[in-house]
Amino acid sequence: HNLEMKHLPGADPELVLLSHRYEELERISLSDMTRDEINQLVQDLGFYRKETPDAPVPEEFQFAPARPLPTLLPHQAPAGGSKTPPDRDQGKHPDL
C-alpha cells in the first residue's frame, strides 16, 4: 500500500522515498539486495502489505509509512510589545 513500482529500462533499481508533497526525501540503491532483503527493507520502513491486491487497508495504515505532521503551538506575541515576529527555524522538518 502506498508503494508504486516503475520499471525504467537500463536504470539501476532504487527505492525513491517521497514526501506527501511528492518531494524527494531519499534514494536507496537496490542493486546489491535480494528480493527478501528488499521486502524486509520496505517492511522496516513502515509500508503496509495487503494480503491480496483488493484487500482493504486498515485505517491506521491509510497513510503509512508517513508520520503525522507535528502539532504546532499557537503563535505567541513577542514580549516587550515589539512588533518584530520571532525567528523561526528554517531547517528541514524533523520527520522528513
C-alpha positions as semicolon CSV with decimal commas, in nm:
position;residue;x (nm);y (nm);z (nm)
1;H;0,000;0,000;0,000
2;N;0,130;0,349;-0,093
3;L;0,415;0,197;-0,292
4;E;0,436;0,228;-0,669
5;M;0,684;0,033;-0,880
6;K;0,807;0,167;-1,212
7;H;1,037;-0,026;-1,444
8;L;1,290;0,200;-1,615
9;P;1,482;0,000;-1,877
10;G;1,859;0,031;-1,830
11;A;1,834;0,211;-1,495
12;D;1,979;0,069;-1,174
13;P;1,698;-0,027;-0,935
14;E;1,642;0,214;-0,650
15;L;1,374;0,299;-0,397
16;V;1,280;0,668;-0,405
17;L;1,101;0,794;-0,094
18;L;0,874;1,096;-0,146
19;S;0,706;1,336;0,095
20;H;0,332;1,395;0,097
21;R;0,409;1,683;-0,145
22;Y;0,590;1,440;-0,378
23;E;0,927;1,594;-0,291
24;E;1,218;1,351;-0,297
25;L;1,337;1,262;0,054
26;E;1,581;0,979;-0,008
27;R;1,709;0,733;-0,269
28;I;1,812;0,384;-0,167
29;S;2,003;0,165;-0,413
30;L;1,854;-0,182;-0,451
31;S;2,118;-0,320;-0,691
32;D;2,300;-0,535;-0,436
33;M;1,990;-0,652;-0,248
34;T;1,799;-0,977;-0,279
35;R;1,421;-0,987;-0,311
36;D;1,395;-1,092;0,056
37;E;1,619;-0,802;0,164
38;I;1,410;-0,555;-0,036
39;N;1,087;-0,692;0,114
40;Q;1,238;-0,658;0,464
41;L;1,354;-0,301;0,390
42;V;1,007;-0,197;0,275
43;Q;0,854;-0,355;0,585
44;D;1,114;-0,186;0,811
45;L;1,028;0,150;0,652
46;G;0,667;0,103;0,764
47;F;0,486;0,020;0,440
48;Y;0,173;-0,192;0,484
49;R;0,150;-0,516;0,289
50;K;-0,201;-0,618;0,190
51;E;-0,294;-0,987;0,191
52;T;-0,441;-0,957;-0,161
53;P;-0,437;-0,669;-0,411
54;D;-0,803;-0,586;-0,345
55;A;-0,790;-0,630;0,036
56;P;-0,893;-0,329;0,246
57;V;-0,624;-0,129;0,424
58;P;-0,680;-0,070;0,798
59;E;-0,743;0,296;0,880
60;E;-0,422;0,328;1,084
61;F;-0,220;0,232;0,774
62;Q;-0,400;0,452;0,518
63;F;-0,109;0,698;0,503
64;A;0,167;0,454;0,602
65;P;0,457;0,491;0,618
66;A;0,405;0,867;0,653
67;R;0,423;1,008;1,002
68;P;0,160;1,258;1,117
69;L;0,251;1,624;1,100
70;P;0,355;1,769;1,437
71;T;0,104;1,978;1,627
72;L;0,206;2,343;1,604
73;L;0,179;2,566;1,906
74;P;-0,032;2,880;1,864
75;H;0,171;3,185;1,765
76;Q;0,270;3,381;2,075
77;A;0,315;3,758;2,076
78;P;0,675;3,865;2,144
79;A;0,748;4,002;2,491
80;G;0,803;4,376;2,542
81;G;0,548;4,494;2,288
82;S;0,788;4,451;1,996
83;K;0,618;4,414;1,658
84;T;0,906;4,206;1,522
85;P;0,800;3,845;1,470
86;P;1,011;3,580;1,645
87;D;1,279;3,397;1,446
88;R;1,158;3,067;1,307
89;D;1,374;2,767;1,237
90;Q;1,422;2,749;0,859
91;G;1,564;2,394;0,877
92;K;1,404;2,082;0,738
93;H;1,108;1,917;0,904
94;P;1,247;1,663;1,159
95;D;1,036;1,376;1,016
96;L;1,144;1,431;0,656
